[in-house]
């Protein structure tokens, strides 16, 4: 998807300030605060029930918080109804009208606002062009692929010229290959337009692929936030380490200069703040050696190996380490070698 070069709009800075939301006895959001920069692609990531969709609906004006407020460009939006907020939402279902053409679906919101016909036509043409939908303008939704329907939903939102675009898991219905393609297209579109995008997803790979920053949520609270590489390479908690990708979690006791674990002593890059706890290392950061490493080496045997095309995944004993390595040379079950856990790849987790 090629985006027209002169389509840049201005995104808005949005603040979520100590937002609380309860549904009966259940607390969906327990005082969440976030600062989302203008023109940023920001992702709310987390498992089902963590509060990410509730927060998106509060930003959209579809739910009201019990406490806290939503501020956009210095203006408090908390009491404004959804149709008076300068934000638009693309829903998981796309919510296209089945009896209307692509053109009419995009125009629907503009006409409901009684916009002048010439302005409606200008904006719809802009939406068709920017999402490369010109040749589909006369088609009905049932004549479109999943990716094309998503682009119609995006166009319908963008022609309203929102300051913030909200995306409620819009790629979850797509197959894996198309989803990967649409992620790249969506990222390019956001960068070209300069709009503030807020995405809700439970897919960590999707969050990593499109985001400037990620907010990882857990049971109504913010667990960790940062750039994709920050939250992946430096998880703060066990939950963050496990949710943001595969991780080896090693538990042990603090000793001078490192950590005493079941299979030996590890040198750590920092001194833990606890006496007993856990460190994490990503599978791809474990190095395999033919000879004993100078630091943090362990003699291991390959218990199981899986070929995944671009890489191999293997499990090592006796420490039950999971590793990822290049496809060649191939690992064999029963093969003995050395594993190195580089100190700089070990992350001390909070308790």
Secondary structure, 3 states (H helix, E strand, C coil): CCCCCCCCCCCCCEEEEEEEEEECCEEEEEEEEEEECCCCEEEEECCCCCCHHHHHHHHHCCCCCCEEEEEECCEECCCCCHHHCCEEEECCCCCCCCCCEHHHHHHHHHHHCCCCHHHHHHHHHHHHHHCCCHHHCCCEHHHCCHHHHHHHHHHHHHCCCCCEEEEECCCCCCCHHHHHHHHHHHHHHHHHHCCEEEEEECCHHHHHHHCCEEEEEECCEEEEEECHHHHHHCCCCHHHHHHCCCCEEEEEEEECCEEEECCEEEECCCCCCCCEEEEEECHHHEEEECCCCCCCEEEEEEEEEEECCCEEEEEEECCCEEEEEECCCCCCCCCEEEEEECHHHCEECCC
